[in-house]
Amino acid sequence: MSDYLPEEVVLEILHRLPVKSLIRFRCVSKSWNSLITTPAFINSHLTRSHSLLSNSNKLIVRHCLDKPYVEHYKLIDDSNDSFDQIQNIELPLTSRRIQHFRLIGSANGLFSLFEQERFILWNPSIRKFITLPKPCITVKAHGRLTCRPAFGFDPRTNDYKVVRIAFPSEEAKPPLIEAYSLNEDSWKLTSASFPLGIGFSDWHRPAASLGGAVHFAVYDKDNHSPLILSFDLGDEVFRLMSLPNCAFSWSNIQTSVIGGSLSLLFYDDRFVANKCCAIWVMKEYGVVDSWTKLLTVDFNKEIIGVLCLQKNGNILVEAKLPSDWELSSYDPKSQHVKSLGICGRPHYFHVDNFVENLVLLDKPNDAVSKRGACRKRKCRLTSNKEICQLQEAKHLLQEILQHASVYELQLDIIHQQQTIIHQQEAILLPLQEAILHDGRALQLQEALLYELETILQQQTEKIATLISQIEIMETAESKLVFLIQRLKGQAEVETMLQQKTEKMTSLKSQLEKMDTIKSKLVSLIQQFKGQAGEMFSGVGDQSSTQVQQRSSSAGQEM
Amino acid sequence: MKFCAVKQYFDDENNNNITSGASTTMIPLPNVESHPLAILITYCKKHLKIKANNADNKKETEKEMEQYEQELLKKVMPQELTELILAANYLNFKEALDFFCRAVASAIQNKSIEFVRKFFGLESDFELGEEEKLREEFAWSFEGVDED
């Protein structure tokens, strides 16, 4: 790919790149670096990015947080109802004297901040800021001043300007006016004459920058009628615009730009319970009759300030919620306030349409113009500076001493409180230990109880088994008894049988004996018969007696 | 005629040759290769066709053009884009130039510096330390860059 692209073609491509890529591509080559940082490219990139769809729906929200005192700039996608945060960029600067910088205004994504006489221009798109040179109108040179600043963009010269209208302390004197031009990087006093008999209705809120002019809400000191004072940044001329009968309060009016038209916010706080804000829009610039009322925001004790119109028709407001001040979305139809979760210091919120801008890229970091200051003036300035610094240091030391004495008292109190705390701790410690100890004892007892319980359980189980065993045994015993009885009975029967058998045997034996005897007798008888037959005569008596004897003995034997 | 350079040529021809109306003249285009020219011609024809179809409805034209452009991008290699841009630039064909520049821009938007150098055939001509200084100062712009 070695085709050489002509510069015009490269520019065409560069114009279509977002700021982040352009910053990075400065490192591609020297020629690209110089292309990207020429003022012509910076201006043309802005004009072309206005038409890029991706940029038209973004808002940039400035909010200030405390401790640490940091300003945050959030990029928000406003194309739908969900307030999606695309990015959060912090201002890499802290103010020296006050907690947060005061905002002068914003234009094309460039913010102008100040703190007393220190002015800063800050571009969150490229995260770069510059400190402006010292203004011509200073307290040192002109005495005490009340100053009304403004910031705007002049499209005819592609220049950003900071304007200061300074009123000296003497009422009669007319105000001094100076303007800083970014292209020239210097402050210049203007010869423009501030209209007589005009006073500012609003000293602090950003003045609307539209069509190359900044617009202030003012009032006529004679008849108190509200007016708009415009200061053209190109020809540096003041012009007054009258308003139709829409104003009921000249004291609290703010200029703004809504939907590309000049608009006025009328804060009505006549009735404490019913504070509201009416938003009017000048549909055709310069035509007084084209002022039309857009809507009224009912503050409802929550809202303290109106900021911007969202794409979906809701209004972005500063609302006081129980815990904090938050950026919220107000729905005009339902009058419902929805918190968007972005907290910050009240009256330090600012919302603007966001476009990516390369402005300040070609400026050296922290440009402080030393042009036109000769050495003598420098020396005087530095010695004045030193005196001022010494005075400041003296003031600071005095403050510190005051603070130190207060701190000492506080330290004493703290010491006393510490000793009291120690005593209380001493009392508490043994109690704690006792509680712990009791706790431990309780734990032990619990453990013991638990053990006993388990033992009891086991024993009851054993008893149960024993009982069941006993029952079994009892039944067995009864069975045995029964058996024994039966056996006994049997034994008796047996003995009886035995006795009977013995008797029988004895009887048998007797019977046998008798049988023998009988047989003997029979034999004897036969003998006798035989003898008897022989001795039938005389012996008969003896033998008969013998026989009688023998039969009686036999009989006796039987 | 979208190819303004060619149109110029025709205008000059007509001015010189009042009677001529023939389209047989050869128009030299020394700086344009045939391949990108073919793509440009198709692009132009399609553009005119879509415009003719949706004569009143501008949104429809845009939508259809976008669809065609998306499809075209899929067929074209990123390297060819630079050739197409050069061709469109030479022919002064505004719509095509705008389209292809947008395509290149979105292709390189989130890429690293080395990728961009390779893409355009450029080399770093910084002095020692200059580039480092820039990188350091704007370190935040190097976050979230696509890997090569």
Chai-1 contact restraints between the chains, C-beta under 6 A:
chainA,res_idxA,chainB,res_idxB,connection_type,confidence,min_distance_angstrom,max_distance_angstrom,comment,restraint_id
A,M1,B,Q79,contact,1.0,0.0,6.0,A-B,restraint_1
A,M1,B,G121,contact,1.0,0.0,6.0,A-B,restraint_2
A,S2,B,G121,contact,1.0,0.0,6.0,A-B,restraint_3
A,D3,B,T82,contact,1.0,0.0,6.0,A-B,restraint_4
A,V9,B,I85,contact,1.0,0.0,6.0,A-B,restraint_5
A,V9,B,N89,contact,1.0,0.0,6.0,A-B,restraint_6
A,E12,B,C101,contact,1.0,0.0,6.0,A-B,restraint_7
A,I13,B,C101,contact,1.0,0.0,6.0,A-B,restraint_8
A,I13,B,V104,contact,1.0,0.0,6.0,A-B,restraint_9
A,I13,B,A105,contact,1.0,0.0,6.0,A-B,restraint_10
A,R16,B,C101,contact,1.0,0.0,6.0,A-B,restraint_11
A,R16,B,R102,contact,1.0,0.0,6.0,A-B,restraint_12
A,R16,B,A105,contact,1.0,0.0,6.0,A-B,restraint_13
A,L17,B,A105,contact,1.0,0.0,6.0,A-B,restraint_14
A,K20,B,S141,contact,1.0,0.0,6.0,A-B,restraint_15
A,S21,B,Q109,contact,1.0,0.0,6.0,A-B,restraint_16
A,I23,B,F138,contact,1.0,0.0,6.0,A-B,restraint_17
A,I23,B,S141,contact,1.0,0.0,6.0,A-B,restraint_18
A,R24,B,S141,contact,1.0,0.0,6.0,A-B,restraint_19
A,R24,B,F142,contact,1.0,0.0,6.0,A-B,restraint_20
A,R26,B,L134,contact,1.0,0.0,6.0,A-B,restraint_21
A,C27,B,I113,contact,1.0,0.0,6.0,A-B,restraint_22
A,C27,B,E131,contact,1.0,0.0,6.0,A-B,restraint_23
A,C27,B,L134,contact,1.0,0.0,6.0,A-B,restraint_24
A,C27,B,R135,contact,1.0,0.0,6.0,A-B,restraint_25
A,V28,B,I113,contact,1.0,0.0,6.0,A-B,restraint_26
A,V28,B,V116,contact,1.0,0.0,6.0,A-B,restraint_27
A,V28,B,R117,contact,1.0,0.0,6.0,A-B,restraint_28
A,S29,B,L122,contact,1.0,0.0,6.0,A-B,restraint_29
A,S29,B,D125,contact,1.0,0.0,6.0,A-B,restraint_30
A,K30,B,D125,contact,1.0,0.0,6.0,A-B,restraint_31
